[in-house]
Amino acid sequence: MTSSGGDTTTSGSGDIVRSLELLWGTETPPSRGPRRGLSLERIVTAAVELADAEGLDAVSMRRLSTELGVGTMSLYRYVPGKAELLDLMLDRVQGLPADTVVPRQADWRAAVETLARGHLALYRRHPWLLKVNQSRTVLGPGTLRGLESALGGLRGMGLSDPETLSVIIAVQSFVGGIARMEIEAVEAAKETGVSDEDFWKSQEPILARAMESGRFPLMAQLSEDTFSAEFDHFAFGLRCLVEGFEAVVARRAADPS
């Protein structure tokens, strides 16, 4: 498989073997660099910093070469293209930031909360992650360390391995939805120059008439604070997840069969 070009947003879409070699350090690095200090580590760091600052679309081999002060072709001696670079970027940012480390002996409820809050913090640090199709993750050391930590914290649930993995998927999917809602609201305000408050306020006259029409009785009965920005949807949803997991764990403990 060859590199898929400069605009990829899908992990594992390049040369998977080359990505794995670079992630696990099994490929011999270039014997000479085009400039003292240039390395794969530095290239990936610069790519992540650029994506954090300007979004994933800003990351290209040409732009990175400018940021690093080298010729574009020099980068290809270290990484085949953007598709493989994306695999390296993903493994870097998902490689166990401090707030996602789950102590092995922690209560599984605390582990679920740590996992959820850690992933929310991860999306806030790196919003471009929401733009990446990670259905085919290339498994590097950072990604596996993160999964190892999550599994260690959830062993106390007493679930089967597929069920434990499903808990992780459920938590990550919930967090991804909350993070997308939060980050896209920020992006919309930046792109349009209109704040969330002004956007919703501009709709009030039409909505007031709609509520008075009698066509939407349930909506009309909602309390004034229903859509308040003060309500913590993340905390409420996470509590519901944990309580749901508790019910499953209790049933399993009562009837292991």
N, C-alpha and C positions, 0 to 999 in steps of 0.2 A: 504494500500500500504506500502511496506517495503522499506528500504534504498536500493539503487541500486548498492552499492559497492564503491570501492575506486577510480575508474577512470572516474567517470561521468563528463560530460561537458554540461549537459542539465539541465536547471533550472526546478524545479517542478517534478523531477524524483524520489524523495524520498517519505517519509511519509508527505503528504501535511498538514495534520492536525497538526502534530508535528512541522513542519516548521512555520505554522501560530501561534501556541501557543508560540513558541520561539520569533518570530518577534514582536508579540503584547504583550508579557509579561504576558500571561494568564496561563502559566504553573508554578507551584511552583518549585523554584530552589532547588537544593540539600541542605539538612539541614546542611551537613558537606562537606567541600571540602578536597581533598587529600593534599592540600598545601595551607597555608595562602596566600590570594591574588588571587588565581585562580578563574576565573569567566567566564561566557559566553562572556562578553564584551572583556576580555583579549584574549580569544581563537580566536574570530573572528578577532580582531586586528592583532594578530600574523599570522593568515591565510592570510589576505590581504597583509600584509607586505612581507610574503614569496612568494606569487603569484607575487607581484610587482617586487621582486628581481630576481626570478628564473623561473617564469611562473607557470601556473595552474597545470601542471603535477607534480610539486615539492610538491604540497600540499597533504598530506596524514595524517591520524590520527597518524601514527607512527612517521612521521617527525615532526608534530606539538608537540607531546609529548616530543620529544628530544629538540625542541626549547624552550619549556616551562619548561623543567626540571621535568616532572612528568611521571608516568607510562602511557602507552597507554590506558589501560582500564579506567584510571581516567577520560579521556576526554568524554567517553561514558556516564558518569553521567550527562553531560551537553548538549551534542548534539548526536543524534543517529548515525550519520555517515557523510561521505563527501557529499552526495547528499543534506542533510539538511543544512550542513555547507555552501555549495555553495549558497543556497537561502539566508542565512544570510549575506554572503559576498557581494552578489549583492545588497541587500537592503542597506547595509552599504555604499558602494561606490557611489550609485546613490542617496543618501540622501541629495541632495542640497548642493554641494560645493558652495563656495561664488560666483564663476564666472558663476553660472547657475541660480541665483536668479533673477527673472524678476519682477520689480515693477508693481503692478496692474494697475497703471495709465500710464504706459509707452506707447508710440506709438507702434502699433503692429509691425511695421517694425523693430524698435529697439528690440522688444521682440523676433522676429524671429532671428535676428543676435545674440542676447545674448544666445538664445537656441542653435544655431548652434556652436558658439564659445565655449560655455560651454561644449558641448558634445565632441568637438574635444579635448579640454583640458582634459576631463575625460578619453578618450581613450589613450591619451599620458601619463597620470599618471598611468593608469591601462591597459596596452596593452592586458592582458589576457582576457579582456572582449570580444575581437573579436573572441576568441576561444569558447565562450559559446553560446549554442543554447537557446535563450531567448523567443522562441515562446510561452512558457507557463510560464510566470512570476508569481511567488508567490507574491501577493501584500501585502507588508509590509508597515510600516509607512514612511520609507525613500522614497520608490518608489512612494507612493501616494502624498507625499509632493512635489516631483519633478513634477508630473503630475498636481497637483493643481496650482503650480507656472506657469507652461507653459500655462495652460488654462486661468489663470487670465490675462496674458499678451496678449493673442490673442482674447479676447472678443470683442475688438474694430473693428475686421474685419467684424462683422455682418454676419458671416456664421452660418450654422446650426451646431449642435453638432457633427454629423458624419463628416461634412466637416472640422471642426476645428481639430478634431482628425486626419483627413487625412493630414492636414498641418503639424502636429507634426510628423507623420509617414514619410512624404516626406522629412522633414528636417533631421530627424534622419537617414534615409536611405542614403541620400546624404552624410552626415557627416561620416557615417560608411564606405562608399566606399572610401572616401578620406583618412580616418584614416588607413584603411586596406592597401591601396597602400603605404602610408608613412611608416607604421610600418613593413610591410613585406619587404620593401627595406632594412630597418635597419637590420632585422633578417637575410636576405640573405647574407648581407655583413659579419655579425658576423659568420654565419655558414660556409661560404666558404672561408673567409679570403681575398676575392676579393672585392675591392671597386666598387661602381656603375660606377664610371668614368672608371676604368680599364676594367670592364665587357663590357661596350658599345664600348670602344675604340678597344677591341680585335676583334670586328665584322666589323670594318670599311673597311678593304680590300674587304671582300666579298660583303658588302652592296654597296660599290662604283661601283663594277662591275655590280651588279644587277640594279642599277640606270642607268648605261650607256647602258644597254641592250635594253632599250625601252619597256620592258615588264610592267613597272610600271610607266607610264607617270605622273599620279597625285602625286605619292610619290616623283618622281624626281623633281617636280616643287615646293615642299614645301620649305619655307624659312629656312635659316640656324638656326634660333632661335626657330623653331617649337617645338623641344623637350628640350628646355632650362629649366634647373632646377630653373631658376630665375622667370619663369612665375608662378603666384599664382593661381593655378587651384581652390583652395578653395574659394578665394575671388570672382573670376569670376563666378563660379557656384552658389555661394550664392546670388550674385547680380541678376543673371538670375532667380533664384527661387523667390526672392522678387518681381521682376518686373512681373513675371507670376502671383503671388498672387495679386498684385496690379490690374492687368487686371480683375481678377475674382471679386475682391471687388468692383471695379468701375462698372462693369456690374450689380452686385447685388444691388448696391445703386441706379442705374438708373432704374432698374426693379425689385423691391423686390419680385414680384410674381414668 
